[in-house]
């Protein structure tokens, strides 16, 4: 038989455990999004919050070819813009437009959030980058999980692996 004193300790322990599971201590931090996604060959970096529900980051790859993509997510609308800023030995082309691409992106990002539109951004990036496109997000992006977890909606939740 459990004493009332022992039972109170059990209840407190369970309450602390549940708080740890749901509390802000386990919330994903944006700095955790900077990671290698494919051991030593590819990853994500430079995640940042933008105005509104937007987030951006760089995806890179360096195995038997190199590429750098700018990714911009509208976390609320579950859409993702991708623009290739650098490529070498992936297709029959070679270019490095990282500087021009980031300058164009930073100019766009300086707008008020009311003027943000992924299709408009994609068109602006297409002038300085390659393969710029807007697609639906198929799963929650790390930056969206860190910055706007309440906007996940029906997307599969992001999980660090």
MIDOSE-1310 file (N, C-alpha, C; in nm, 2 decimals, decimal comma, always signed):
residues 161
xxxx	+0,08/-0,12/+0,00/+0,00/+0,00/+0,00/+0,09/+0,12/+0,00; +0,06/+0,22/-0,08/+0,13/+0,35/-0,09/+0,08/+0,45/+0,00; +0,17/+0,51/+0,08/+0,13/+0,62/+0,17/+0,09/+0,74/+0,09; +0,02/+0,83/+0,15/-0,02/+0,95/+0,09/+0,10/+1,04/+0,05
xxxx	+0,20/+1,03/+0,14/+0,33/+1,10/+0,11/+0,39/+1,05/-0,01; +0,40/+0,92/-0,02/+0,47/+0,86/-0,14/+0,39/+0,88/-0,27; +0,26/+0,88/-0,26/+0,17/+0,91/-0,37/+0,19/+1,05/-0,42; +0,20/+1,15/-0,33/+0,22/+1,28/-0,37/+0,35/+1,30/-0,45
xxxx	+0,45/+1,23/-0,41/+0,58/+1,23/-0,48/+0,57/+1,18/-0,62; +0,49/+1,07/-0,63/+0,47/+1,01/-0,76/+0,40/+1,10/-0,85; +0,29/+1,17/-0,80/+0,22/+1,27/-0,88/+0,31/+1,38/-0,92; +0,39/+1,43/-0,83/+0,48/+1,54/-0,87/+0,58/+1,49/-0,98
xxxx	+0,63/+1,37/-0,97/+0,72/+1,32/-1,06/+0,66/+1,31/-1,20; +0,54/+1,26/-1,21/+0,46/+1,25/-1,33/+0,44/+1,38/-1,39; +0,40/+1,48/-1,31/+0,37/+1,62/-1,35/+0,50/+1,68/-1,41; +0,61/+1,66/-1,35/+0,74/+1,71/-1,40/+0,78/+1,65/-1,53
xxxx	+0,75/+1,52/-1,54/+0,78/+1,44/-1,66/+0,70/+1,50/-1,78; +0,57/+1,52/-1,75/+0,48/+1,57/-1,86/+0,52/+1,72/-1,89; +0,56/+1,80/-1,80/+0,60/+1,93/-1,83/+0,72/+1,93/-1,91; +0,82/+1,84/-1,89/+0,94/+1,83/-1,97/+0,90/+1,79/-2,11
xxxx	+0,80/+1,71/-2,13/+0,76/+1,66/-2,27/+0,70/+1,78/-2,34; +0,63/+1,86/-2,28/+0,55/+1,96/-2,35/+0,61/+2,10/-2,33; +0,70/+2,12/-2,24/+0,75/+2,26/-2,21/+0,84/+2,31/-2,31; +0,87/+2,44/-2,30/+0,95/+2,51/-2,40/+1,09/+2,46/-2,40
xxxx	+1,14/+2,39/-2,30/+1,27/+2,34/-2,30/+1,30/+2,24/-2,41; +1,20/+2,17/-2,47/+1,22/+2,08/-2,58/+1,18/+2,14/-2,71; +1,15/+2,27/-2,71/+1,12/+2,33/-2,84/+1,24/+2,33/-2,93; +1,23/+2,32/-3,05/+1,34/+2,32/-3,15/+1,39/+2,46/-3,16
xxxx	+1,52/+2,48/-3,15/+1,59/+2,61/-3,16/+1,64/+2,62/-3,30; +1,63/+2,74/-3,36/+1,67/+2,76/-3,49/+1,82/+2,72/-3,52; +1,90/+2,74/-3,42/+2,05/+2,70/-3,43/+2,06/+2,55/-3,45; +1,97/+2,47/-3,41/+1,97/+2,33/-3,43/+1,95/+2,29/-3,58
xxxx	+1,90/+2,38/-3,66/+1,87/+2,35/-3,80/+2,00/+2,35/-3,88; +2,10/+2,41/-3,83/+2,23/+2,41/-3,90/+2,29/+2,27/-3,88; +2,30/+2,19/-3,98/+2,34/+2,05/-3,96/+2,38/+1,99/-4,10; +2,45/+1,88/-4,08/+2,48/+1,80/-4,20/+2,37/+1,70/-4,21
xxxx	+2,31/+1,70/-4,33/+2,19/+1,61/-4,35/+2,23/+1,48/-4,42; +2,34/+1,48/-4,49/+2,40/+1,36/-4,55/+2,55/+1,36/-4,51; +2,59/+1,26/-4,42/+2,72/+1,26/-4,36/+2,83/+1,31/-4,46; +2,89/+1,42/-4,43/+3,00/+1,49/-4,49/+2,98/+1,53/-4,64
xxxx	+2,86/+1,52/-4,69/+2,83/+1,55/-4,83/+2,73/+1,66/-4,85; +2,64/+1,68/-4,75/+2,54/+1,78/-4,77/+2,48/+1,83/-4,64; +2,42/+1,95/-4,65/+2,36/+2,00/-4,53/+2,28/+2,13/-4,55; +2,24/+2,19/-4,43/+2,17/+2,31/-4,43/+2,24/+2,41/-4,34
xxxx	+2,24/+2,54/-4,37/+2,30/+2,64/-4,29/+2,24/+2,77/-4,31; +2,28/+2,87/-4,22/+2,23/+3,01/-4,23/+2,08/+3,02/-4,23; +2,02/+2,95/-4,14/+1,87/+2,96/-4,12/+1,84/+3,10/-4,06; +1,74/+3,16/-4,10/+1,71/+3,29/-4,04/+1,56/+3,31/-4,05
xxxx	+1,51/+3,39/-3,96/+1,37/+3,43/-3,96/+1,35/+3,55/-4,05; +1,25/+3,56/-4,12/+1,21/+3,67/-4,20/+1,08/+3,73/-4,15; +1,04/+3,84/-4,21/+0,91/+3,90/-4,17/+0,80/+3,81/-4,19; +0,69/+3,83/-4,12/+0,57/+3,74/-4,14/+0,61/+3,60/-4,09
xxxx	+0,56/+3,50/-4,17/+0,57/+3,36/-4,14/+0,68/+3,30/-4,22; +0,78/+3,38/-4,27/+0,88/+3,33/-4,37/+1,01/+3,29/-4,29; +1,08/+3,20/-4,35/+1,21/+3,16/-4,31/+1,30/+3,13/-4,43; +1,43/+3,14/-4,41/+1,52/+3,11/-4,52/+1,64/+3,04/-4,47
xxxx	+1,71/+2,97/-4,56/+1,83/+2,89/-4,53/+1,90/+2,85/-4,66; +2,02/+2,80/-4,65/+2,10/+2,76/-4,76/+2,11/+2,60/-4,75; +2,09/+2,54/-4,86/+2,12/+2,39/-4,87/+2,24/+2,37/-4,96; +2,33/+2,28/-4,91/+2,45/+2,26/-4,99/+2,48/+2,11/-5,01
xxxx	+2,56/+2,09/-5,11/+2,60/+1,95/-5,15/+2,74/+1,95/-5,20; +2,82/+1,86/-5,17/+2,96/+1,86/-5,22/+3,02/+1,72/-5,24; +2,94/+1,63/-5,30/+2,99/+1,49/-5,33/+2,99/+1,47/-5,48; +3,11/+1,46/-5,54/+3,12/+1,44/-5,69/+3,04/+1,55/-5,77
xxxx	+3,03/+1,66/-5,71/+2,96/+1,78/-5,77/+2,93/+1,87/-5,65; +2,90/+1,99/-5,68/+2,87/+2,09/-5,58/+2,75/+2,17/-5,62; +2,66/+2,20/-5,52/+2,56/+2,29/-5,54/+2,53/+2,37/-5,42; +2,47/+2,49/-5,43/+2,42/+2,57/-5,32/+2,29/+2,62/-5,36
xxxx	+2,19/+2,59/-5,29/+2,05/+2,64/-5,31/+2,01/+2,73/-5,20; +1,94/+2,84/-5,24/+1,87/+2,93/-5,14/+1,73/+2,87/-5,13; +1,69/+2,85/-5,00/+1,55/+2,80/-4,98/+1,48/+2,91/-4,90; +1,36/+2,94/-4,94/+1,27/+3,04/-4,86/+1,14/+2,97/-4,85
xxxx	+1,09/+2,96/-4,72/+0,97/+2,90/-4,69/+0,86/+3,00/-4,64; +0,74/+2,98/-4,69/+0,63/+3,05/-4,63/+0,57/+2,95/-4,54; +0,60/+2,95/-4,42/+0,56/+2,85/-4,32/+0,41/+2,84/-4,30; +0,34/+2,96/-4,32/+0,20/+2,96/-4,31/+0,12/+2,90/-4,42
xxxx	+0,17/+2,92/-4,55/+0,11/+2,87/-4,67/+0,17/+2,74/-4,71; +0,27/+2,69/-4,64/+0,33/+2,56/-4,67/+0,38/+2,56/-4,82; +0,45/+2,66/-4,86/+0,51/+2,67/-4,99/+0,66/+2,70/-4,97; +0,74/+2,65/-5,07/+0,89/+2,66/-5,06/+0,94/+2,71/-5,20
xxxx	+1,02/+2,82/-5,19/+1,09/+2,86/-5,31/+1,24/+2,81/-5,30; +1,29/+2,76/-5,41/+1,43/+2,72/-5,42/+1,49/+2,78/-5,54; +1,61/+2,83/-5,52/+1,69/+2,89/-5,63/+1,83/+2,84/-5,63; +1,88/+2,79/-5,73/+2,02/+2,74/-5,74/+2,11/+2,85/-5,76
xxxx	+2,20/+2,87/-5,66/+2,30/+2,98/-5,67/+2,44/+2,94/-5,72; +2,47/+2,82/-5,70/+2,60/+2,77/-5,74/+2,58/+2,62/-5,79; +2,66/+2,59/-5,89/+2,66/+2,45/-5,94/+2,79/+2,42/-6,01; +2,84/+2,30/-5,99/+2,96/+2,25/-6,05/+2,95/+2,10/-6,06
xxxx	+2,97/+2,04/-6,18/+2,97/+1,90/-6,20/+2,84/+1,83/-6,15; +2,73/+1,89/-6,16/+2,60/+1,83/-6,14/+2,53/+1,81/-6,28; +2,52/+1,91/-6,36/+2,48/+1,90/-6,49/+2,59/+1,95/-6,58; +2,56/+1,97/-6,71/+2,66/+2,02/-6,80/+2,66/+2,18/-6,80
xxxx	+2,68/+2,23/-6,68/+2,69/+2,37/-6,66/+2,78/+2,40/-6,53; +2,83/+2,52/-6,53/+2,91/+2,56/-6,41/+2,89/+2,70/-6,39; +2,85/+2,74/-6,27/+2,82/+2,88/-6,24/+2,83/+2,90/-6,08; +2,86/+3,02/-6,05/+2,87/+3,06/-5,91/+2,81/+3,20/-5,90
xxxx	+2,68/+3,21/-5,86/+2,61/+3,33/-5,85/+2,57/+3,36/-5,71; +2,64/+3,31/-5,61/+2,61/+3,32/-5,47/+2,60/+3,47/-5,43; +2,70/+3,55/-5,47/+2,70/+3,69/-5,43/+2,58/+3,76/-5,49; +2,56/+3,75/-5,62/+2,45/+3,82/-5,68/+2,32/+3,77/-5,63
xxxx	+2,31/+3,64/-5,61/+2,18/+3,58/-5,56/+2,15/+3,63/-5,42; +2,25/+3,64/-5,33/+2,22/+3,68/-5,19/+2,19/+3,83/-5,19; +2,26/+3,91/-5,28/+2,23/+4,05/-5,28/+2,08/+4,07/-5,33; +2,04/+4,00/-5,43/+1,90/+4,01/-5,47/+1,80/+3,96/-5,36
xxxx	+1,84/+3,86/-5,30/+1,75/+3,81/-5,19/+1,74/+3,91/-5,07; +1,86/+3,96/-5,03/+1,86/+4,06/-4,92/+1,78/+4,18/-4,96; +1,78/+4,23/-5,08/+1,70/+4,34/-5,13/+1,55/+4,31/-5,11; +1,52/+4,19/-5,16/+1,38/+4,14/-5,15/+1,33/+4,13/-5,00
xxxx	+1,42/+4,07/-4,92/+1,39/+4,05/-4,78/+1,37/+4,18/-4,70; +1,42/+4,29/-4,76/+1,41/+4,42/-4,69/+1,27/+4,48/-4,71; +1,19/+4,42/-4,79/+1,05/+4,47/-4,81/+0,97/+4,45/-4,68; +0,86/+4,52/-4,67/+0,76/+4,49/-4,57/+0,70/+4,36/-4,60
xxxx	+0,66/+4,28/-4,49/+0,60/+4,15/-4,51/+0,48/+4,15/-4,60; +0,41/+4,26/-4,60/+0,28/+4,28/-4,68/+0,31/+4,26/-4,83; +0,44/+4,29/-4,87/+0,47/+4,28/-5,01/+0,55/+4,15/-5,04; +0,56/+4,05/-4,95/+0,62/+3,93/-4,97/+0,53/+3,84/-5,06
xxxx	+0,58/+3,78/-5,16/+0,51/+3,68/-5,24/+0,61/+3,58/-5,30; +0,60/+3,45/-5,27/+0,70/+3,36/-5,32/+0,72/+3,36/-5,47; +0,61/+3,37/-5,54/+0,62/+3,37/-5,69/+0,70/+3,49/-5,74; +0,67/+3,60/-5,68/+0,75/+3,73/-5,71/+0,90/+3,71/-5,67
xxxx	+0,92/+3,65/-5,56/+1,06/+3,63/-5,52/+1,13/+3,53/-5,62; +1,06/+3,43/-5,66/+1,12/+3,33/-5,75/+1,15/+3,40/-5,88; +1,06/+3,49/-5,93/+1,09/+3,56/-6,05/+1,21/+3,65/-6,04; +1,22/+3,72/-5,92/+1,34/+3,80/-5,90/+1,47/+3,72/-5,89
xxxx	+1,46/+3,60/-5,83/+1,58/+3,52/-5,82/+1,62/+3,46/-5,95; +1,52/+3,43/-6,04/+1,54/+3,38/-6,17/+1,63/+3,47/-6,26; +1,63/+3,59/-6,22/+1,72/+3,69/-6,30/+1,87/+3,67/-6,26; +1,90/+3,61/-6,15/+2,04/+3,60/-6,10/+2,08/+3,46/-6,07
xxxx	+1,98/+3,37/-6,06/+2,01/+3,23/-6,02/+1,96/+3,14/-6,13; +1,96/+3,01/-6,11/+1,91/+2,91/-6,20/+1,80/+2,83/-6,13; +1,72/+2,77/-6,21/+1,62/+2,67/-6,17/+1,53/+2,72/-6,05; +1,50/+2,85/-6,05/+1,41/+2,90/-5,94/+1,27/+2,85/-5,96
xxxx	+1,21/+2,81/-5,85/+1,08/+2,75/-5,86/+1,01/+2,76/-5,72; +0,88/+2,75/-5,72/+0,80/+2,75/-5,60/+0,72/+2,62/-5,60; +0,73/+2,55/-5,49/+0,66/+2,42/-5,48/+0,59/+2,41/-5,34; +0,49/+2,32/-5,33/+0,43/+2,30/-5,20/+0,53/+2,23/-5,11
xxxx	+0,53/+2,26/-4,98/+0,62/+2,19/-4,88/+0,55/+2,06/-4,86; +0,63/+1,95/-4,87/+0,57/+1,82/-4,85/+0,58/+1,77/-4,71; +0,68/+1,84/-4,63/+0,69/+1,81/-4,49/+0,74/+1,94/-4,43; +0,72/+1,95/-4,30/+0,76/+2,07/-4,23/+0,91/+2,09/-4,24
xxxx	+0,95/+2,21/-4,27/+1,09/+2,25/-4,27/+1,14/+2,27/-4,13; +1,27/+2,25/-4,11/+1,33/+2,27/-3,97/+1,31/+2,41/-3,93; +1,34/+2,51/-4,01/+1,32/+2,65/-3,97/+1,18/+2,68/-3,94; +1,08/+2,63/-4,01/+0,94/+2,65/-3,98/+0,90/+2,58/-3,84
xxxx	+0,96/+2,46/-3,82/+0,93/+2,40/-3,69/+0,99/+2,48/-3,57; +1,11/+2,54/-3,59/+1,17/+2,62/-3,49/+1,10/+2,75/-3,47; +1,06/+2,82/-3,58/+1,01/+2,95/-3,57/+0,85/+2,96/-3,56; +0,79/+2,87/-3,62/+0,64/+2,87/-3,63/+0,58/+2,73/-3,61
xxxx	+0,60/+2,66/-3,50/+0,55/+2,53/-3,49/+0,40/+2,52/-3,49; +0,33/+2,63/-3,46/+0,19/+2,64/-3,46/+0,13/+2,64/-3,60; +0,21/+2,66/-3,70/+0,16/+2,67/-3,84/+0,18/+2,54/-3,92; +0,22/+2,43/-3,85/+0,24/+2,30/-3,91/+0,12/+2,25/-3,99
xxxx	+0,00/+2,27/-3,94/-0,12/+2,22/-4,01/-0,11/+2,07/-4,04; -0,14/+2,03/-4,16/-0,14/+1,89/-4,19/-0,01/+1,83/-4,24; +0,10/+1,91/-4,23/+0,23/+1,86/-4,27/+0,29/+1,76/-4,17; +0,37/+1,67/-4,22/+0,44/+1,58/-4,12/+0,53/+1,67/-4,04
xxxx	+0,54/+1,64/-3,91/+0,62/+1,72/-3,82/+0,77/+1,70/-3,85; +0,85/+1,81/-3,85/+0,99/+1,79/-3,86/+1,05/+1,73/-3,74; +1,15/+1,64/-3,76/+1,22/+1,57/-3,65/+1,37/+1,57/-3,68; +1,45/+1,62/-3,59/+1,59/+1,61/-3,60/+1,64/+1,46/-3,61
x	+1,72/+1,43/-3,70/+1,77/+1,29/-3,71/+1,92/+1,29/-3,70
